[in-house]
């Protein structure tokens, strides 16, 4: 079986598209050529015979196109044929120029990299903390953020449903420069299992009240007390005894959120905290952020020992990641 990602179509469909495309152009040419003249001529008294079609008192004459209009149509047909000869458009035929949109994009990226690489390398010589205070660097970093990160985290970096707020100093994977850089380079994957079959309906209700109590929200104290033993047995390994999350325990690769600061990643607009927490407990959650190093620093070959590189070496190798790290860090200072 051919790869689903292959850009080449089968020979049948290539021929199908080519024949239909050229056939339509040929038909348009025939239609245009066949109607360039008319066999109807004015009578001796100047009366011109109509086609017999009329609408709202308007009769249709059988006159040929004006010559300028006819020539314009011919030019468009010739242009179309020349275009299809030079560029892709006829099935698998790549065109005489060999142009592709990907090739053009890669050429533009290469030119941009050649022009701007010295600027990024200059910024790479500064630490994240220093860059966060550099207004010129932050203007560049803001554009990188808007082009690559804003689609999920928002243009103001305040996040959305399922996408963390990057401005509230609430870090599931750690908020120092090293941890932020790691999140950007390698991405993050978080998973929480569904507890409906483990706790049952009553247990979900009780555990929800216990989670609300950790953030000081209105809750049923008796239900929260009943859930505490289950929390200590089922949840403490990730969220900690005090519910402050895995990062507070020094576990920066788990991503268990802090349950004590009234920040709810999966609370939909208009949804109560109770309903959001209960839904999370019933069905679990799967969060994934793709690795961004290959997007931000496109074209950089990542070495196999990337994880063993120092922060300074990573800044040199991935200067755009370095800038975005500083930008996100600056949002919480």
N, C-alpha and C positions, 0 to 999 in steps of 0.2 A: 504494500500500500504506500502511495506517495505521501510525503509529509504534508500535514494540514497547513503548515506555514509556508509551503513553497509558493513563490510568486508566479511561477510559470503555469499557464493553463494547459489542458490537454490539446493535442493536435486537432481534435474534432471541434472544440469550442473556439480555438484560434481561427480555424478556417471559417467557421460559422460567422464569427464577428467580422472577419475580413470581407467575406462575400456580401454580407448584408450591408456593411458600410459602403463599399465600392458600388454595390448595386443601387443603393439609394442615391448616391451621387450621380450615377449614370442615368437613372430615371429622371432626376431633376434636370439634367442636361437635355435629355430627349424632350421632356415636357416644355422646357423653355424654348428649345429650337423649333419644335413643332408648332408653337403658337406665336412665333415671331412675326407672322404675317396673317392676313385674313383674306378670304375669297369674297368677302362682301364689299361692295362699292356703292357709293351714293347713286341714286337714280338720276334721270335727266333733270328732274325738278329739284334735286338736292336732298331728297328724302333718304335717310339712312335706315336700312333694315335693322331691326333689333333681334335679339335672341328669343324674344317671346317671354322672357322672365320679367316680372314686375313686382315691386313691393312698395306699399304706401304711395302709389302713384309714380314711383321712380322706375323707369324702364332701363333694361340692361342692353347696352350696345356691344357689338362684337368687334371692338377695336384692338389692334395689337398694342403691346407695351411700348411706351416711348423708347426711343433708341438708347438714351442715356441710362434708362432703367434696365434695359436688356443687357447693356455692357456691364453695369454694376453687378448683375447676377453672374455673368460670366467670370468677372474678376473674383467673386467669392468662391466659385467652384474651383478656379485655378489655385487660389490661395489654399483652399482645403486640401487639394491634392498635394501641393508642395509641402504643406505642414505634415501630412500623413507620411510623406516620404522622408522627412527629416527627423520627426519625433515619433515616440511610441503612440500607437492608436489603432494599429491593425493586428489584433491578436498578439502573438508572441514576437512580432517584428519589432525590433528595438529602435528602428530609425537609423538613418545614415549618420547622424551626428553622435549616436550612442549616448544621448542625454538621459539621465534619470533624476527624479526629484531627490532621491537619497544622495546621489553623487553631488548634486548642486549644494545640498545642505552640508555635506562633509567638506566641500571646498570652502564654503562660507565659514564653517566652524574653524577650519585650519587657518584661514586668513585672520579671523578674529583672535585666535589663540596666539598667532605670531605677533599681532599688534598689542594685545593686552597682557600677554604672559609676563613681561617685565614688571608690570604694575602689581600683579598678584604675587609675584616672587618677592617684591619689595615689602608687601604687607606680611608675607610669611616670616619675615625676620623679627616681627614683633610678637609678643605673647598675647594670648587671648585677652587678658586683663588690660593690656595696653591698647589693643585694638578697640576694645569696648569704649574707650575714652577718646578715640580718634574719629572726629566727625566725617572726614573724607572717607575713611575705611567703612564707616557705618552706612554711608550713602550707597557705596558699591554693594555692600552686603545686603542692604535692603532690597536692591534690584534682584540679586540672586535669590533671596528669600521669596519675593513676590512671584518670580518665574518658576520656582521649583517647589515651594512649600505651602504657599497661600491657598492652593486649591483644597487642601485638607484642613490646615490650621487657621485659615482666614487671613485676610490682608492685614488685620490688626493683631494677629497671632493669638487671639483669645479662644481659638478652638471652636468646637461644635459637638454635636451628638456623636460620641465615639472617637472624637479627635481631641487630644489634650490641649488645654490652655497653656501656652508657653510663657505667660506673663504673671502667673499667680504664685510662683515659687513653690509649686507642688510638683515634686519630681518622683515618678514611679521608678525610674532607673538611675537616679542620682542627678544632681544639678551642678556639679563642678565642671570645669572645662573638659577634663578627661572623659567624664561620663557622657556629656553632651556630644562630644566628638565621636565617641563610640556608637552612640545611638544613630548618628547621621551616617557614619561609614558602613556599619553592618546591619542597620535596621534593628527592629525589635519585634518579637512575637510573644504575646501574652495569652494564656489560656486559663479559664476557670471552669471546672466541670459543673454540670447541672446537678442540683441537689434535691430535685423533686422526689426522686425515688429513694433517696437516702433519708431525708427528713420528713417527708410526707407533708400534707397540706397544713396540718396544725404546726408542725415543726418549722415550716417556711414562715408562717405568721409569727411565731415566737422569735425566730432568728432575725426577722426583719425588725422587730421591736428592739432586739438587743443591739443591732447595728445602729439604729436611730439613737439609742442611748449613748453610744460612743461619741456621737457628735453633739450631744446635748440637746437633741430635738425632742419634741413631744412624743412620748411612748408609754406603753403599758408596762409598769415596773414589774408586775408579776410575770408577764410573758417574757420580759427580758431576763429576769432571774431564772426562769425555767430553761432558757436557751443557753445560758452561760456554760454549763458543762459540755454541751454539744460544740459550742464555739471552741472551747479549749481542746476538744478532741479532734475536731475536723478542720478548723480554720487557723489556729494559732501558728502552725508551721510556716504559713505564708504571710499572714497579716500581723503576726506578733501578739504577745500577751496583752499589750495595751492597744492593739488595733491600729498602730501607726504605720503599718505597711512594711514591705520587705526592705526598702531603701534605708529605713530607720534602723534596721538590724544589720546594715552593712552588706545586704544581699542585693547587688545591683543588677542582676541578670534575670530576676524573677518577675518584677513588675507588679507585685501585689499592691494595690493602692492604699493610701492612708484613709482609714475609716473614721477619723476623729476630727477632721477639719471642714466637714460639711461641703466637700467638693465631690460632685457626682458626675462622673464621665458619661454615664449612659442615661441621664435624665432628659427625656424629651421635653420640648417646649409644652408647657401646660400640664405636665405630668407631676404628680406628687412624689416626694422623696420615697414615701412608703411603697408606692406602686413600682417605682424604678428599682428599688432594692429587691423587692419581692420578685420582680421579673428576672433580675440577674440571678437570684438564688434558684429559681425554678429551672431556667433554661441554660445557665452558664453564659460565658462570654468568650469570644475569640477575637483578639486584636492583633493586627499585623501592620507594621510599617516597613516597607521595602528598603533595602540598602540603597543609599543615595550617592555613594562615592562615584559610581559609574555614570551618574547623571550630572552631578555638579562638576566633577573634573573629568569630563568626557574625553576619551582617548588615552588616558593615563593607564599604563599597564600595571596592575596591582600585583606586587610580588607575593610569593607564597608565604613569606615570613612577615606579612604585614602586621600581624598582631604583636609581634615582638619589637616593632619599631618604637622609638621614643616619641614623645609628644613633639619635639622639635623636628624629628625626621618626618613625622606625619604631616606637619605644617609645610615642610618643603615639598613633599611628594604630592599633597592634596591641598593646595593653597586656597581653593574656593571653599572646600569643606572647612578649612581653618577660619575663613571669614564668616561663614554662616554660624559656626560655633560661637564666635565672638558676638555676633548679632543676637543670637538667642540668649547668651549669657548676659548681654547688656540689658535685655528686657526685664531682668529681675534685680537690677542693681539700683 
